[in-house]
């Protein structure tokens, strides 16, 4: 019998997607719906499991955790990239790590939810509706505004196409910008500084790595238009969080739309929660029924393939 721990199932959806009864002769599932308090608790609760089903970048699968879980043989993660898994430690212990496909469109869609929310003051207006008020702010139109995209990959390209439909000007920068793709989409390539200085909205879509950590600090925020908005649906550490809070408190920029943070879940007493010019979502970018069905079904496929000694979608 293989014992599987399903971690961080915040919506308690796993057993709605996977019929665990069909596999009870071979697999015993245990679902955890809350994040662990710390690694010590994680080690204790997971010590008897052979396999982990994890949502990427929720519970950190560290070197010390991997080395403490003597029975662990398989890690199945959502997506084909998960920076919170120590792949070297897993490989050293001969633990199979496999991933899943992921739809790029939900992150692009949530980006536009944040943009619309900021441009039309939806946070304030929705709150005011519940208080009995009517039309207390004046929004702005997207047409004719400049959207600056940092990272023109799958998600950035989708965001750019929508911007074009709204008749916006679109510029883009990254260290490895595909100029052919930019030209084909009618997007103006720019230096990072020029994009930051001239954009009305900046949206981040690069993959977090050392070269993009703290990409946006107080210096860059100070270069932005005072009326500009910053959107991040990629990864929290791309923006220096302390500098961002300082810029928002001092109204250096008009506002920020965030779906990602340095620490997730975002602590209840975190300063970002109390800033009126911050529109916050709890990392909903990939949280869709379509993605979750894909994640959990492919995790199960991966595990069954590994048990049959024919691993698929291997990451390490």
RARA-V134604 format. One record per pair of residues at least 12 apart in sequence whose C-alpha atoms are under 8 Angstrom apart, sorted by the first residue. I is the first residue (numbers start at 1). GAP is how many residues later the second one is. D is the distance in Angstrom with one decimal. If there is no record, write none. Layout:
I_GAP_D / I_GAP_D
This chain:
1_24_7.3 / 1_25_5.1 / 1_26_5.6 / 1_27_6.8 / 2_24_6.2 / 2_25_4.8 / 2_26_6.1 / 2_47_7.7 / 2_48_6.1 / 2_49_7.5 / 3_24_5.9 / 3_25_4.8 / 3_26_6.1 / 3_27_7.7 / 3_45_7.5 / 3_46_5.0 / 3_47_5.3 / 3_48_6.4 / 4_23_7.0 / 4_24_6.0 / 4_25_4.8 / 4_26_6.2 / 4_45_5.7 / 4_46_6.1 / 4_47_4.7 / 4_48_5.6 / 4_49_7.1 / 5_24_6.0 / 5_25_4.9 / 5_26_6.0 / 5_27_7.3 / 5_41_7.2 / 5_44_6.4 / 5_46_6.4 / 5_47_5.0 / 5_48_6.2 / 6_23_7.1 / 6_24_6.1 / 6_25_4.7 / 6_26_6.0 / 6_46_6.0 / 6_47_4.7 / 6_48_6.2 / 7_24_6.3 / 7_25_5.0 / 7_26_6.8 / 7_27_8.0 / 7_28_7.8 / 7_45_7.1 / 7_46_6.1 / 7_47_5.2 / 7_48_7.1 / 7_52_7.5 / 8_24_5.8 / 8_25_5.1 / 8_26_5.6 / 8_27_5.6 / 8_46_7.0 / 8_47_6.8 / 8_50_6.9 / 8_51_7.2 / 9_22_7.0 / 9_23_6.1 / 9_24_4.5 / 9_25_7.1 / 9_46_7.9 / 10_23_4.8 / 10_24_6.1 / 11_22_7.1 / 12_19_8.0 / 12_21_5.9 / 14_17_7.7 / 14_282_7.0 / 17_276_6.3 / 17_279_7.2 / 17_280_7.7 / 18_278_7.2 / 18_279_7.0 / 35_23_7.8 / 35_24_7.0 / 36_23_7.5 / 39_26_7.2 / 42_23_7.9 / 43_22_6.3 / 43_25_6.7 / 43_26_6.9 / 46_23_7.1 / 47_21_7.5 / 47_22_5.2 / 47_23_7.1 / 47_24_7.1 / 48_21_7.7 / 48_23_6.4 / 49_20_7.9 / 49_22_6.2 / 49_23_6.0 / 50_21_5.2 / 50_22_4.3 / 50_23_5.4 / 50_24_6.5 / 51_21_5.7 / 51_22_5.9 / 51_23_4.5 / 51_24_5.7 / 51_25_7.6 / 52_20_7.9 / 52_22_6.4 / 52_23_4.8 / 52_24_6.0 / 53_22_6.2 / 53_23_4.8 / 53_24_5.9 / 53_246_6.8 / 54_21_7.5 / 54_22_6.2 / 54_23_4.8 / 54_24_6.6 / 55_22_5.7 / 55_23_5.2 / 56_21_5.9 / 56_22_5.6 / 56_23_6.9 / 56_25_7.8 / 56_26_5.3 / 56_27_7.7 / 56_28_7.0 / 57_25_6.1 / 57_26_6.5 / 57_27_5.1 / 57_28_7.9 / 58_26_7.5 / 58_206_7.1 / 59_25_7.4 / 60_24_4.8 / 60_25_6.3 / 61_23_5.8 / 61_24_4.6 / 61_25_6.2 / 62_22_7.1 / 62_23_6.1 / 62_24_5.3 / 62_27_7.9 / 63_23_5.8 / 63_26_5.4 / 63_27_7.8 / 66_23_6.8 / 66_24_6.7 / 67_22_7.6 / 67_26_7.9 / 72_23_7.0 / 73_21_7.2 / 73_22_4.7 / 73_23_6.3 / 74_21_5.3 / 74_22_4.8 / 74_23_6.0 / 74_24_8.0 / 74_229_7.4 / 75_20_7.1 / 75_21_6.2 / 75_22_4.7 / 75_23_6.5 / 76_21_5.9 / 76_22_5.0 / 76_23_5.8 / 76_223_5.5 / 76_226_7.2 / 76_227_7.4 / 77_20_7.5 / 77_21_6.3 / 77_22_4.9 / 77_23_6.8 / 77_218_7.9 / 77_222_7.0 / 78_21_5.5 / 78_22_5.2 / 78_23_7.4 / 78_24_7.4 / 78_217_5.4 / 78_218_7.9 / 78_221_7.5 / 79_20_5.2 / 79_21_4.7 / 79_22_5.5 / 79_23_5.5 / 79_216_7.6 / 80_18_7.5 / 80_19_4.6 / 80_20_5.7 / 80_21_6.7 / 80_233_7.7 / 80_235_6.5 / 81_18_7.3 / 81_234_7.5 / 87_229_6.4 / 91_225_6.8 / 96_210_7.9 / 96_218_7.2 / 96_220_7.3 / 97_217_5.8 / 97_218_5.6 / 97_219_6.1 / 98_201_7.7 / 98_204_6.6 / 98_213_8.0 / 98_214_7.0 / 98_215_5.2 / 98_216_4.2 / 98_217_5.2 / 98_218_7.7 / 99_199_7.9 / 99_200_7.0 / 99_203_7.8 / 99_214_5.6 / 99_215_6.4 / 99_216_6.4 / 100_194_7.4 / 100_195_5.9 / 100_198_5.8 / 100_199_6.7 / 100_213_6.8 / 101_193_7.0 / 101_194_7.1 / 101_197_7.9 / 102_189_6.2 / 102_192_7.3 / 102_193_7.4 / 103_183_7.7 / 103_188_6.3 / 104_50_6.6 / 104_51_5.8 / 105_50_6.8 / 105_53_7.2 / 106_179_5.7 / 106_180_5.7 / 106_181_7.8 / 106_182_7.3 / 107_48_6.8 / 107_126_6.8 / 107_178_4.3 / 107_179_6.0 / 108_47_5.5 / 108_48_7.3 / 108_50_6.2 / 108_51_5.5 / 108_177_7.8 / 109_50_7.7 / 109_176_7.9 / 110_123_7.7 / 110_174_7.4 / 110_175_5.7 / 111_48_7.5 / 111_92_7.8 / 111_120_7.2 / 111_121_7.8 / 111_122_6.4 / 111_174_8.0 / 112_47_7.5 / 114_117_7.2 / 114_143_5.4 / 114_144_7.6 / 114_165_7.1 / 115_86_7.9 / 115_116_7.3 / 115_142_7.1 / 117_162_7.5 / 118_111_7.5 / 118_137_7.3 / 118_138_7.7 / 118_139_7.1 / 118_161_7.0 / 119_20_5.7 / 119_21_5.5 / 119_22_7.2 / 119_23_7.8 / 120_18_7.2 / 120_19_4.3 / 120_20_6.2 / 121_16_6.9 / 121_17_7.6 / 121_18_6.2 / 123_156_7.0 / 125_12_7.4 / 142_24_6.5 / 142_25_7.7 / 142_26_6.4 / 143_23_5.7 / 143_24_5.1 / 143_25_5.1 / 144_23_6.2 / 144_24_4.8 / 144_25_6.3 / 145_23_5.3 / 145_24_6.1 / 145_54_7.8 / 145_55_6.1 / 145_56_7.9 / 146_22_5.8 / 146_23_4.5 / 146_24_5.6 / 146_25_7.3 / 146_52_7.5 / 146_53_5.1 / 146_54_5.2 / 146_55_6.5 / 147_16_7.3 / 147_21_6.9 / 147_22_6.2 / 147_23_4.9 / 147_24_6.3 / 147_52_5.6 / 147_53_6.1 / 147_54_4.9 / 147_55_5.9 / 147_56_7.4 / 148_22_5.9 / 148_23_4.8 / 148_24_5.5 / 148_25_7.8 / 148_47_5.8 / 148_48_7.3 / 148_51_5.3 / 148_52_7.6 / 148_53_6.1 / 148_54_4.6 / 148_55_6.3 / 149_21_7.4 / 149_22_6.2 / 149_23_4.6 / 149_24_6.5 / 149_53_5.9 / 149_54_5.0 / 149_55_6.1 / 149_56_7.1 / 150_22_5.8 / 150_23_5.1 / 150_24_5.7 / 150_52_7.3 / 150_53_6.2 / 150_54_4.8 / 150_55_5.7 / 150_56_6.4 / 151_21_6.9 / 151_22_6.1 / 151_23_5.1 / 151_26_7.2 / 151_53_6.5 / 151_54_4.7 / 151_55_4.5 / 152_20_6.8 / 152_21_7.5 / 152_22_7.3 / 152_25_6.7 / 152_26_7.4 / 152_30_7.8 / 152_53_6.9 / 152_54_7.6 / 153_52_7.4 / 153_53_7.6 / 155_50_6.6 / 156_48_7.8 / 156_49_5.5 / 160_25_7.9 / 160_27_7.9 / 161_24_7.4 / 169_18_7.8 / 170_16_7.8 / 170_17_5.3 / 170_18_6.4 / 171_16_5.2 / 171_17_4.4 / 171_18_5.7 / 171_19_6.4 / 171_24_6.8 / 172_15_6.7 / 172_16_6.3 / 172_17_5.1 / 172_18_6.0 / 172_23_7.1 / 173_16_6.1 / 173_17_5.6 / 173_18_6.2 / 173_19_5.8 / 173_22_7.2 / 174_18_7.5 / 174_32_7.6 / 177_12_8.0 / 193_27_7.7 / 193_30_7.9 / 196_24_7.0 / 196_27_6.5 / 196_28_5.5 / 197_26_5.4 / 197_27_4.9 / 197_28_6.4 / 198_26_7.3 / 198_27_7.1 / 199_25_7.5 / 199_26_7.4 / 199_29_7.0 / 200_25_6.9 / 200_27_7.0 / 200_28_4.6 / 200_29_6.5 / 201_27_5.5 / 201_28_4.8 / 201_29_5.9 / 201_30_7.4 / 202_26_7.7 / 202_27_6.4 / 202_28_4.9 / 202_29_6.0 / 203_27_6.1 / 203_28_4.6 / 203_29_6.0 / 203_30_7.9 / 204_27_6.3 / 204_28_5.1 / 204_29_6.7 / 204_30_6.3 / 205_27_7.4 / 205_28_7.0 / 205_29_5.4 / 206_28_6.6 / 207_27_6.9 / 207_28_7.5 / 208_26_7.6 / 208_27_6.2 / 208_29_7.6 / 208_30_6.5 / 212_26_5.7 / 213_24_5.6 / 213_25_4.6 / 213_26_7.2 / 213_27_8.0 / 214_23_6.0 / 214_24_4.8 / 214_25_5.1 / 214_26_4.9 / 215_23_5.4 / 215_24_6.0 / 215_25_7.5 / 216_22_6.5 / 216_23_4.7 / 216_24_6.1 / 217_22_6.3 / 217_23_5.3 / 217_26_5.8 / 217_27_7.1 / 218_22_7.8 / 218_25_5.0 / 218_26_6.8 / 218_28_8.0 / 218_29_6.9 / 221_23_7.4 / 221_26_6.8 / 221_31_7.1 / 221_32_7.1 / 222_25_7.6 / 222_30_6.3 / 222_31_7.7 / 224_28_8.0 / 224_29_6.8 / 225_28_6.5 / 226_25_7.5 / 226_26_5.6 / 226_27_4.5 / 226_28_5.9 / 227_26_5.9 / 227_27_4.9 / 228_25_5.7 / 228_26_5.4 / 228_27_7.1 / 229_24_6.6 / 229_25_5.7 / 229_26_5.0 / 229_27_5.5 / 229_28_7.5 / 230_25_6.6 / 230_26_4.7 / 230_27_6.3 / 231_25_5.8 / 231_26_4.7 / 231_27_6.0 / 232_25_6.4 / 232_26_5.1 / 232_27_6.4 / 232_28_6.7 / 233_25_6.2 / 233_26_5.1 / 233_27_5.8 / 233_50_7.8 / 233_52_6.8 / 234_25_7.8 / 234_26_6.6 / 235_25_5.4 / 235_26_6.6 / 235_27_7.7 / 236_24_4.8 / 236_25_3.9 / 236_26_4.8 / 236_27_8.0 / 237_24_6.9 / 237_25_5.5 / 241_21_7.4 / 245_26_7.4 / 245_27_6.8 / 248_27_7.4 / 248_29_6.7 / 248_30_7.7 / 249_26_7.3 / 254_23_6.8 / 255_22_4.6 / 255_23_5.7 / 255_24_7.7 / 256_21_6.5 / 256_22_5.0 / 256_23_6.2 / 257_21_6.0 / 257_22_4.7 / 257_23_6.0 / 258_20_7.5 / 258_21_6.4 / 258_22_5.1 / 258_23_6.2 / 259_21_6.1 / 259_22_4.8 / 259_23_5.8 / 259_24_4.5 / 259_25_6.6 / 259_26_6.9 / 260_21_7.8 / 260_22_7.2 / 260_23_5.4 / 265_17_7.3 / 266_16_7.8
